[in-house]
Amino acid sequence: MNPVTSLKLSAIAFTVLWTGWMLWWGGSFERANVILLTICGIVAGYVWYRAMRWQFQRSGMLPRNERPADPAAKR
């Protein structure tokens, strides 16, 4: 399994667990609360993914994103 794929799967697991925990902790299962916490969970999962990817690239556990040179610039 690709390290980036496992990082994405762990971000999804983090999102689901965080959202479930916030719903359980809040105790209110009204529609607006569920929608708001789901959106917040998605944002939290995305931020967690970006932070962990940055940290893993910095520590050498993931390859750095080397952008290919622009072919038009070589002309």
PDB file of N, CA, C and O in Angstrom:
ATOM      1  N   MET A   1       0.846  -1.172   0.000  1.00  0.00           N
ATOM      2  CA  MET A   1       0.000   0.000   0.000  1.00  0.00           C
ATOM      3  C   MET A   1       0.891   1.235   0.000  1.00  0.00           C
ATOM      4  O   MET A   1       1.880   1.309   0.728  1.00  0.00           O
ATOM      5  N   ASN A   2       0.527   2.174  -0.810  1.00  0.00           N
ATOM      6  CA  ASN A   2       1.242   3.431  -0.917  1.00  0.00           C
ATOM      7  C   ASN A   2       1.133   4.206   0.403  1.00  0.00           C
ATOM      8  O   ASN A   2       0.051   4.239   0.989  1.00  0.00           O
ATOM      9  N   PRO A   3       2.215   4.829   0.891  1.00  0.00           N
ATOM     10  CA  PRO A   3       2.135   5.582   2.146  1.00  0.00           C
ATOM     11  C   PRO A   3       1.112   6.722   2.106  1.00  0.00           C
ATOM     12  O   PRO A   3       0.479   7.037   3.114  1.00  0.00           O
ATOM     13  N   VAL A   4       0.962   7.328   0.939  1.00  0.00           N
ATOM     14  CA  VAL A   4      -0.016   8.415   0.832  1.00  0.00           C
ATOM     15  C   VAL A   4      -1.433   7.856   0.950  1.00  0.00           C
ATOM     16  O   VAL A   4      -2.304   8.501   1.534  1.00  0.00           O
ATOM     17  N   THR A   5      -1.670   6.671   0.402  1.00  0.00           N
ATOM     18  CA  THR A   5      -2.989   6.045   0.504  1.00  0.00           C
ATOM     19  C   THR A   5      -3.337   5.722   1.956  1.00  0.00           C
ATOM     20  O   THR A   5      -4.463   5.954   2.396  1.00  0.00           O
ATOM     21  N   SER A   6      -2.374   5.191   2.692  1.00  0.00           N
ATOM     22  CA  SER A   6      -2.644   4.902   4.101  1.00  0.00           C
ATOM     23  C   SER A   6      -2.866   6.179   4.898  1.00  0.00           C
ATOM     24  O   SER A   6      -3.637   6.186   5.857  1.00  0.00           O
ATOM     25  N   LEU A   7      -2.196   7.258   4.508  1.00  0.00           N
ATOM     26  CA  LEU A   7      -2.420   8.545   5.174  1.00  0.00           C
ATOM     27  C   LEU A   7      -3.829   9.062   4.880  1.00  0.00           C
ATOM     28  O   LEU A   7      -4.488   9.613   5.762  1.00  0.00           O
ATOM     29  N   LYS A   8      -4.284   8.884   3.653  1.00  0.00           N
ATOM     30  CA  LYS A   8      -5.644   9.305   3.294  1.00  0.00           C
ATOM     31  C   LYS A   8      -6.691   8.489   4.048  1.00  0.00           C
ATOM     32  O   LYS A   8      -7.684   9.033   4.530  1.00  0.00           O
ATOM     33  N   LEU A   9      -6.460   7.178   4.148  1.00  0.00           N
ATOM     34  CA  LEU A   9      -7.402   6.330   4.887  1.00  0.00           C
ATOM     35  C   LEU A   9      -7.427   6.693   6.369  1.00  0.00           C
ATOM     36  O   LEU A   9      -8.485   6.673   6.999  1.00  0.00           O
ATOM     37  N   SER A  10      -6.277   7.019   6.918  1.00  0.00           N
ATOM     38  CA  SER A  10      -6.254   7.422   8.330  1.00  0.00           C
ATOM     39  C   SER A  10      -6.920   8.782   8.527  1.00  0.00           C
ATOM     40  O   SER A  10      -7.501   9.033   9.582  1.00  0.00           O
ATOM     41  N   ALA A  11      -6.845   9.654   7.538  1.00  0.00           N
ATOM     42  CA  ALA A  11      -7.540  10.939   7.633  1.00  0.00           C
ATOM     43  C   ALA A  11      -9.052  10.734   7.592  1.00  0.00           C
ATOM     44  O   ALA A  11      -9.795  11.428   8.287  1.00  0.00           O
ATOM     45  N   ILE A  12      -9.506   9.785   6.779  1.00  0.00           N
ATOM     46  CA  ILE A  12     -10.934   9.477   6.739  1.00  0.00           C
ATOM     47  C   ILE A  12     -11.387   8.897   8.077  1.00  0.00           C
ATOM     48  O   ILE A  12     -12.445   9.260   8.591  1.00  0.00           O
ATOM     49  N   ALA A  13     -10.581   7.994   8.636  1.00  0.00           N
ATOM     50  CA  ALA A  13     -10.913   7.425   9.948  1.00  0.00           C
ATOM     51  C   ALA A  13     -10.941   8.509  11.012  1.00  0.00           C
ATOM     52  O   ALA A  13     -11.826   8.512  11.868  1.00  0.00           O
ATOM     53  N   PHE A  14      -9.980   9.435  10.969  1.00  0.00           N
ATOM     54  CA  PHE A  14      -9.959  10.548  11.916  1.00  0.00           C
ATOM     55  C   PHE A  14     -11.222  11.387  11.786  1.00  0.00           C
ATOM     56  O   PHE A  14     -11.817  11.783  12.789  1.00  0.00           O
ATOM     57  N   THR A  15     -11.633  11.659  10.544  1.00  0.00           N
ATOM     58  CA  THR A  15     -12.835  12.467  10.307  1.00  0.00           C
ATOM     59  C   THR A  15     -14.074  11.797  10.886  1.00  0.00           C
ATOM     60  O   THR A  15     -14.880  12.445  11.554  1.00  0.00           O
ATOM     61  N   VAL A  16     -14.224  10.505  10.631  1.00  0.00           N
ATOM     62  CA  VAL A  16     -15.399   9.774  11.120  1.00  0.00           C
ATOM     63  C   VAL A  16     -15.401   9.722  12.648  1.00  0.00           C
ATOM     64  O   VAL A  16     -16.427   9.967  13.282  1.00  0.00           O
ATOM     65  N   LEU A  17     -14.252   9.403  13.230  1.00  0.00           N
ATOM     66  CA  LEU A  17     -14.181   9.313  14.693  1.00  0.00           C
ATOM     67  C   LEU A  17     -14.388  10.671  15.353  1.00  0.00           C
ATOM     68  O   LEU A  17     -15.080  10.766  16.366  1.00  0.00           O
ATOM     69  N   TRP A  18     -13.798  11.722  14.790  1.00  0.00           N
ATOM     70  CA  TRP A  18     -13.944  13.064  15.358  1.00  0.00           C
ATOM     71  C   TRP A  18     -15.402  13.511  15.289  1.00  0.00           C
ATOM     72  O   TRP A  18     -15.942  14.043  16.259  1.00  0.00           O
ATOM     73  N   THR A  19     -16.036  13.292  14.134  1.00  0.00           N
ATOM     74  CA  THR A  19     -17.432  13.700  13.975  1.00  0.00           C
ATOM     75  C   THR A  19     -18.338  12.905  14.917  1.00  0.00           C
ATOM     76  O   THR A  19     -19.223  13.471  15.559  1.00  0.00           O
ATOM     77  N   GLY A  20     -18.113  11.598  14.996  1.00  0.00           N
ATOM     78  CA  GLY A  20     -18.909  10.776  15.916  1.00  0.00           C
ATOM     79  C   GLY A  20     -18.735  11.195  17.366  1.00  0.00           C
ATOM     80  O   GLY A  20     -19.704  11.253  18.123  1.00  0.00           O
ATOM     81  N   TRP A  21     -17.505  11.485  17.749  1.00  0.00           N
ATOM     82  CA  TRP A  21     -17.246  11.912  19.126  1.00  0.00           C
ATOM     83  C   TRP A  21     -17.927  13.244  19.426  1.00  0.00           C
ATOM     84  O   TRP A  21     -18.505  13.413  20.499  1.00  0.00           O
ATOM     85  N   MET A  22     -17.865  14.189  18.494  1.00  0.00           N
ATOM     86  CA  MET A  22     -18.494  15.490  18.716  1.00  0.00           C
ATOM     87  C   MET A  22     -20.020  15.362  18.777  1.00  0.00           C
ATOM     88  O   MET A  22     -20.666  16.060  19.559  1.00  0.00           O
ATOM     89  N   LEU A  23     -20.596  14.483  17.966  1.00  0.00           N
ATOM     90  CA  LEU A  23     -22.045  14.269  18.037  1.00  0.00           C
ATOM     91  C   LEU A  23     -22.428  13.640  19.372  1.00  0.00           C
ATOM     92  O   LEU A  23     -23.408  14.046  19.997  1.00  0.00           O
ATOM     93  N   TRP A  24     -21.657  12.655  19.805  1.00  0.00           N
ATOM     94  CA  TRP A  24     -21.949  11.998  21.081  1.00  0.00           C
ATOM     95  C   TRP A  24     -21.759  12.953  22.246  1.00  0.00           C
ATOM     96  O   TRP A  24     -22.563  12.969  23.177  1.00  0.00           O
ATOM     97  N   TRP A  25     -20.699  13.746  22.198  1.00  0.00           N
ATOM     98  CA  TRP A  25     -20.392  14.665  23.290  1.00  0.00           C
ATOM     99  C   TRP A  25     -21.431  15.783  23.364  1.00  0.00           C
ATOM    100  O   TRP A  25     -21.813  16.209  24.455  1.00  0.00           O
ATOM    101  N   GLY A  26     -21.890  16.259  22.196  1.00  0.00           N
ATOM    102  CA  GLY A  26     -22.880  17.332  22.179  1.00  0.00           C
ATOM    103  C   GLY A  26     -24.254  16.864  22.646  1.00  0.00           C
ATOM    104  O   GLY A  26     -24.992  17.619  23.279  1.00  0.00           O
ATOM    105  N   GLY A  27     -24.587  15.632  22.336  1.00  0.00           N
ATOM    106  CA  GLY A  27     -25.845  15.063  22.798  1.00  0.00           C
ATOM    107  C   GLY A  27     -27.073  15.483  22.015  1.00  0.00           C
ATOM    108  O   GLY A  27     -28.158  14.953  22.253  1.00  0.00           O
ATOM    109  N   SER A  28     -26.934  16.416  21.092  1.00  0.00           N
ATOM    110  CA  SER A  28     -28.070  16.889  20.319  1.00  0.00           C
ATOM    111  C   SER A  28     -27.964  16.323  18.904  1.00  0.00           C
ATOM    112  O   SER A  28     -26.969  16.534  18.211  1.00  0.00           O
ATOM    113  N   PHE A  29     -29.007  15.599  18.487  1.00  0.00           N
ATOM    114  CA  PHE A  29     -28.988  14.990  17.176  1.00  0.00           C
ATOM    115  C   PHE A  29     -29.968  15.674  16.230  1.00  0.00           C
ATOM    116  O   PHE A  29     -30.576  15.027  15.377  1.00  0.00           O
ATOM    117  N   GLU A  30     -30.115  16.982  16.389  1.00  0.00           N
ATOM    118  CA  GLU A  30     -30.957  17.745  15.475  1.00  0.00           C
ATOM    119  C   GLU A  30     -30.249  17.863  14.132  1.00  0.00           C
ATOM    120  O   GLU A  30     -29.024  17.776  14.052  1.00  0.00           O
ATOM    121  N   ARG A  31     -31.027  18.059  13.089  1.00  0.00           N
ATOM    122  CA  ARG A  31     -30.484  18.081  11.736  1.00  0.00           C
ATOM    123  C   ARG A  31     -29.407  19.147  11.554  1.00  0.00           C
ATOM    124  O   ARG A  31     -28.359  18.867  10.973  1.00  0.00           O
ATOM    125  N   ALA A  32     -29.645  20.343  12.033  1.00  0.00           N
ATOM    126  CA  ALA A  32     -28.664  21.428  11.872  1.00  0.00           C
ATOM    127  C   ALA A  32     -27.363  21.105  12.593  1.00  0.00           C
ATOM    128  O   ALA A  32     -26.280  21.384  12.078  1.00  0.00           O
ATOM    129  N   ASN A  33     -27.462  20.523  13.772  1.00  0.00           N
ATOM    130  CA  ASN A  33     -26.270  20.165  14.527  1.00  0.00           C
ATOM    131  C   ASN A  33     -25.469  19.082  13.816  1.00  0.00           C
ATOM    132  O   ASN A  33     -24.241  19.156  13.762  1.00  0.00           O
ATOM    133  N   VAL A  34     -26.144  18.089  13.276  1.00  0.00           N
ATOM    134  CA  VAL A  34     -25.466  17.005  12.567  1.00  0.00           C
ATOM    135  C   VAL A  34     -24.775  17.544  11.315  1.00  0.00           C
ATOM    136  O   VAL A  34     -23.633  17.180  11.037  1.00  0.00           O
ATOM    137  N   ILE A  35     -25.448  18.397  10.566  1.00  0.00           N
ATOM    138  CA  ILE A  35     -24.863  18.978   9.351  1.00  0.00           C
ATOM    139  C   ILE A  35     -23.655  19.834   9.698  1.00  0.00           C
ATOM    140  O   ILE A  35     -22.610  19.722   9.057  1.00  0.00           O
ATOM    141  N   LEU A  36     -23.788  20.689  10.708  1.00  0.00           N
ATOM    142  CA  LEU A  36     -22.690  21.566  11.106  1.00  0.00           C
ATOM    143  C   LEU A  36     -21.487  20.766  11.588  1.00  0.00           C
ATOM    144  O   LEU A  36     -20.355  21.070  11.210  1.00  0.00           O
ATOM    145  N   LEU A  37     -21.707  19.762  12.406  1.00  0.00           N
ATOM    146  CA  LEU A  37     -20.593  18.957  12.906  1.00  0.00           C
ATOM    147  C   LEU A  37     -19.978  18.090  11.814  1.00  0.00           C
ATOM    148  O   LEU A  37     -18.781  17.804  11.859  1.00  0.00           O
ATOM    149  N   THR A  38     -20.769  17.671  10.839  1.00  0.00           N
ATOM    150  CA  THR A  38     -20.216  16.926   9.712  1.00  0.00           C
ATOM    151  C   THR A  38     -19.294  17.810   8.886  1.00  0.00           C
ATOM    152  O   THR A  38     -18.211  17.379   8.491  1.00  0.00           O
ATOM    153  N   ILE A  39     -19.711  19.031   8.624  1.00  0.00           N
ATOM    154  CA  ILE A  39     -18.864  19.975   7.885  1.00  0.00           C
ATOM    155  C   ILE A  39     -17.595  20.273   8.670  1.00  0.00           C
ATOM    156  O   ILE A  39     -16.504  20.296   8.100  1.00  0.00           O
ATOM    157  N   CYS A  40     -17.729  20.500   9.972  1.00  0.00           N
ATOM    158  CA  CYS A  40     -16.549  20.740  10.809  1.00  0.00           C
ATOM    159  C   CYS A  40     -15.635  19.516  10.838  1.00  0.00           C
ATOM    160  O   CYS A  40     -14.413  19.663  10.854  1.00  0.00           O
ATOM    161  N   GLY A  41     -16.204  18.322  10.845  1.00  0.00           N
ATOM    162  CA  GLY A  41     -15.409  17.102  10.827  1.00  0.00           C
ATOM    163  C   GLY A  41     -14.626  16.950   9.538  1.00  0.00           C
ATOM    164  O   GLY A  41     -13.473  16.520   9.552  1.00  0.00           O
ATOM    165  N   ILE A  42     -15.252  17.302   8.420  1.00  0.00           N
ATOM    166  CA  ILE A  42     -14.558  17.238   7.127  1.00  0.00           C
ATOM    167  C   ILE A  42     -13.398  18.219   7.103  1.00  0.00           C
ATOM    168  O   ILE A  42     -12.308  17.882   6.640  1.00  0.00           O
ATOM    169  N   VAL A  43     -13.622  19.419   7.595  1.00  0.00           N
ATOM    170  CA  VAL A  43     -12.547  20.419   7.651  1.00  0.00           C
ATOM    171  C   VAL A  43     -11.434  19.949   8.590  1.00  0.00           C
ATOM    172  O   VAL A  43     -10.255  20.081   8.263  1.00  0.00           O
ATOM    173  N   ALA A  44     -11.792  19.410   9.734  1.00  0.00           N
ATOM    174  CA  ALA A  44     -10.788  18.913  10.682  1.00  0.00           C
ATOM    175  C   ALA A  44      -9.987  17.765  10.080  1.00  0.00           C
ATOM    176  O   ALA A  44      -8.772  17.697  10.271  1.00  0.00           O
ATOM    177  N   GLY A  45     -10.642  16.865   9.359  1.00  0.00           N
ATOM    178  CA  GLY A  45      -9.953  15.756   8.713  1.00  0.00           C
ATOM    179  C   GLY A  45      -9.001  16.226   7.630  1.00  0.00           C
ATOM    180  O   GLY A  45      -7.902  15.689   7.492  1.00  0.00           O
ATOM    181  N   TYR A  46      -9.414  17.226   6.859  1.00  0.00           N
ATOM    182  CA  TYR A  46      -8.555  17.760   5.812  1.00  0.00           C
ATOM    183  C   TYR A  46      -7.341  18.467   6.410  1.00  0.00           C
ATOM    184  O   TYR A  46      -6.221  18.293   5.929  1.00  0.00           O
ATOM    185  N   VAL A  47      -7.558  19.257   7.448  1.00  0.00           N
ATOM    186  CA  VAL A  47      -6.437  19.940   8.110  1.00  0.00           C
ATOM    187  C   VAL A  47      -5.492  18.922   8.732  1.00  0.00           C
ATOM    188  O   VAL A  47      -4.274  19.088   8.664  1.00  0.00           O
ATOM    189  N   TRP A  48      -6.033  17.875   9.335  1.00  0.00           N
ATOM    190  CA  TRP A  48      -5.194  16.824   9.915  1.00  0.00           C
ATOM    191  C   TRP A  48      -4.357  16.143   8.822  1.00  0.00           C
ATOM    192  O   TRP A  48      -3.167  15.890   9.010  1.00  0.00           O
ATOM    193  N   TYR A  49      -4.991  15.850   7.683  1.00  0.00           N
ATOM    194  CA  TYR A  49      -4.278  15.227   6.565  1.00  0.00           C
ATOM    195  C   TYR A  49      -3.129  16.107   6.089  1.00  0.00           C
ATOM    196  O   TYR A  49      -2.010  15.624   5.919  1.00  0.00           O
ATOM    197  N   ARG A  50      -3.392  17.394   5.873  1.00  0.00           N
ATOM    198  CA  ARG A  50      -2.346  18.302   5.384  1.00  0.00           C
ATOM    199  C   ARG A  50      -1.214  18.446   6.405  1.00  0.00           C
ATOM    200  O   ARG A  50      -0.042  18.481   6.032  1.00  0.00           O
ATOM    201  N   ALA A  51      -1.561  18.527   7.685  1.00  0.00           N
ATOM    202  CA  ALA A  51      -0.536  18.664   8.724  1.00  0.00           C
ATOM    203  C   ALA A  51       0.320  17.399   8.825  1.00  0.00           C
ATOM    204  O   ALA A  51       1.542  17.488   8.943  1.00  0.00           O
ATOM    205  N   MET A  52      -0.305  16.234   8.779  1.00  0.00           N
ATOM    206  CA  MET A  52       0.451  14.988   8.861  1.00  0.00           C
ATOM    207  C   MET A  52       1.294  14.767   7.607  1.00  0.00           C
ATOM    208  O   MET A  52       2.421  14.279   7.700  1.00  0.00           O
ATOM    209  N   ARG A  53       0.770  15.116   6.451  1.00  0.00           N
ATOM    210  CA  ARG A  53       1.560  14.978   5.216  1.00  0.00           C
ATOM    211  C   ARG A  53       2.783  15.881   5.267  1.00  0.00           C
ATOM    212  O   ARG A  53       3.881  15.462   4.900  1.00  0.00           O
ATOM    213  N   TRP A  54       2.600  17.114   5.719  1.00  0.00           N
ATOM    214  CA  TRP A  54       3.729  18.039   5.844  1.00  0.00           C
ATOM    215  C   TRP A  54       4.761  17.500   6.827  1.00  0.00           C
ATOM    216  O   TRP A  54       5.963  17.533   6.562  1.00  0.00           O
ATOM    217  N   GLN A  55       4.281  17.006   7.961  1.00  0.00           N
ATOM    218  CA  GLN A  55       5.197  16.486   8.974  1.00  0.00           C
ATOM    219  C   GLN A  55       5.938  15.243   8.481  1.00  0.00           C
ATOM    220  O   GLN A  55       7.140  15.109   8.715  1.00  0.00           O
ATOM    221  N   PHE A  56       5.244  14.340   7.807  1.00  0.00           N
ATOM    222  CA  PHE A  56       5.878  13.125   7.307  1.00  0.00           C
ATOM    223  C   PHE A  56       6.868  13.430   6.183  1.00  0.00           C
ATOM    224  O   PHE A  56       7.908  12.780   6.084  1.00  0.00           O
ATOM    225  N   GLN A  57       6.555  14.411   5.335  1.00  0.00           N
ATOM    226  CA  GLN A  57       7.506  14.808   4.301  1.00  0.00           C
ATOM    227  C   GLN A  57       8.732  15.450   4.933  1.00  0.00           C
ATOM    228  O   GLN A  57       9.858  15.219   4.491  1.00  0.00           O
ATOM    229  N   ARG A  58       8.516  16.240   5.948  1.00  0.00           N
ATOM    230  CA  ARG A  58       9.623  16.915   6.635  1.00  0.00           C
ATOM    231  C   ARG A  58      10.544  15.923   7.327  1.00  0.00           C
ATOM    232  O   ARG A  58      11.758  16.127   7.358  1.00  0.00           O
ATOM    233  N   SER A  59       9.987  14.852   7.882  1.00  0.00           N
ATOM    234  CA  SER A  59      10.790  13.857   8.587  1.00  0.00           C
ATOM    235  C   SER A  59      11.350  12.785   7.653  1.00  0.00           C
ATOM    236  O   SER A  59      12.117  11.929   8.093  1.00  0.00           O
ATOM    237  N   GLY A  60      10.981  12.817   6.371  1.00  0.00           N
ATOM    238  CA  GLY A  60      11.521  11.877   5.399  1.00  0.00           C
ATOM    239  C   GLY A  60      10.726  10.597   5.265  1.00  0.00           C
ATOM    240  O   GLY A  60      11.162   9.682   4.566  1.00  0.00           O
ATOM    241  N   MET A  61       9.575  10.500   5.910  1.00  0.00           N
ATOM    242  CA  MET A  61       8.765   9.287   5.816  1.00  0.00           C
ATOM    243  C   MET A  61       7.931   9.251   4.530  1.00  0.00           C
ATOM    244  O   MET A  61       7.479   8.183   4.116  1.00  0.00           O
ATOM    245  N   LEU A  62       7.729  10.394   3.909  1.00  0.00           N
ATOM    246  CA  LEU A  62       7.053  10.489   2.616  1.00  0.00           C
ATOM    247  C   LEU A  62       7.966  11.247   1.661  1.00  0.00           C
ATOM    248  O   LEU A  62       8.705  12.134   2.087  1.00  0.00           O
ATOM    249  N   PRO A  63       7.925  10.906   0.372  1.00  0.00           N
ATOM    250  CA  PRO A  63       8.753  11.661  -0.577  1.00  0.00           C
ATOM    251  C   PRO A  63       8.214  13.076  -0.729  1.00  0.00           C
ATOM    252  O   PRO A  63       7.011  13.322  -0.649  1.00  0.00           O
ATOM    253  N   ARG A  64       9.133  13.984  -0.949  1.00  0.00           N
ATOM    254  CA  ARG A  64       8.727  15.378  -1.170  1.00  0.00           C
ATOM    255  C   ARG A  64       8.110  15.505  -2.562  1.00  0.00           C
ATOM    256  O   ARG A  64       8.460  14.774  -3.487  1.00  0.00           O
ATOM    257  N   ASN A  65       7.194  16.442  -2.680  1.00  0.00           N
ATOM    258  CA  ASN A  65       6.562  16.677  -3.980  1.00  0.00           C
ATOM    259  C   ASN A  65       7.495  17.529  -4.826  1.00  0.00           C
ATOM    260  O   ASN A  65       7.584  18.745  -4.652  1.00  0.00           O
ATOM    261  N   GLU A  66       8.177  16.876  -5.732  1.00  0.00           N
ATOM    262  CA  GLU A  66       9.037  17.581  -6.669  1.00  0.00           C
ATOM    263  C   GLU A  66       8.201  17.887  -7.900  1.00  0.00           C
ATOM    264  O   GLU A  66       7.796  16.978  -8.624  1.00  0.00           O
ATOM    265  N   ARG A  67       7.946  19.148  -8.132  1.00  0.00           N
ATOM    266  CA  ARG A  67       7.168  19.515  -9.316  1.00  0.00           C
ATOM    267  C   ARG A  67       8.047  19.431 -10.546  1.00  0.00           C
ATOM    268  O   ARG A  67       9.170  19.935 -10.541  1.00  0.00           O
ATOM    269  N   PRO A  68       7.552  18.801 -11.599  1.00  0.00           N
ATOM    270  CA  PRO A  68       8.363  18.721 -12.815  1.00  0.00           C
ATOM    271  C   PRO A  68       8.549  20.093 -13.430  1.00  0.00           C
ATOM    272  O   PRO A  68       7.691  20.968 -13.319  1.00  0.00           O
ATOM    273  N   ALA A  69       9.675  20.259 -14.070  1.00  0.00           N
ATOM    274  CA  ALA A  69       9.966  21.546 -14.708  1.00  0.00           C
ATOM    275  C   ALA A  69       8.961  21.780 -15.842  1.00  0.00           C
ATOM    276  O   ALA A  69       8.468  20.843 -16.469  1.00  0.00           O
ATOM    277  N   ASP A  70       8.683  23.032 -16.074  1.00  0.00           N
ATOM    278  CA  ASP A  70       7.752  23.416 -17.125  1.00  0.00           C
ATOM    279  C   ASP A  70       8.408  23.183 -18.488  1.00  0.00           C
ATOM    280  O   ASP A  70       9.454  23.770 -18.763  1.00  0.00           O
ATOM    281  N   PRO A  71       7.821  22.339 -19.352  1.00  0.00           N
ATOM    282  CA  PRO A  71       8.451  22.075 -20.653  1.00  0.00           C
ATOM    283  C   PRO A  71       8.547  23.314 -21.520  1.00  0.00           C
ATOM    284  O   PRO A  71       9.448  23.405 -22.354  1.00  0.00           O
ATOM    285  N   ALA A  72       7.652  24.266 -21.351  1.00  0.00           N
ATOM    286  CA  ALA A  72       7.693  25.483 -22.155  1.00  0.00           C
ATOM    287  C   ALA A  72       8.864  26.367 -21.749  1.00  0.00           C
ATOM    288  O   ALA A  72       9.346  27.159 -22.558  1.00  0.00           O
ATOM    289  N   ALA A  73       9.329  26.242 -20.503  1.00  0.00           N
ATOM    290  CA  ALA A  73      10.427  27.082 -20.036  1.00  0.00           C
ATOM    291  C   ALA A  73      11.760  26.652 -20.628  1.00  0.00           C
ATOM    292  O   ALA A  73      12.701  27.445 -20.624  1.00  0.00           O
ATOM    293  N   LYS A  74      11.879  25.427 -21.139  1.00  0.00           N
ATOM    294  CA  LYS A  74      13.136  24.936 -21.713  1.00  0.00           C
ATOM    295  C   LYS A  74      13.380  25.458 -23.130  1.00  0.00           C
ATOM    296  O   LYS A  74      14.496  25.371 -23.642  1.00  0.00           O
ATOM    297  N   ARG A  75      12.377  25.978 -23.738  1.00  0.00           N
ATOM    298  CA  ARG A  75      12.507  26.435 -25.134  1.00  0.00           C
ATOM    299  C   ARG A  75      13.238  27.732 -25.227  1.00  0.00           C
ATOM    300  O   ARG A  75      13.432  28.254 -26.325  1.00  0.00           O
TER     301      ARG A  75
END
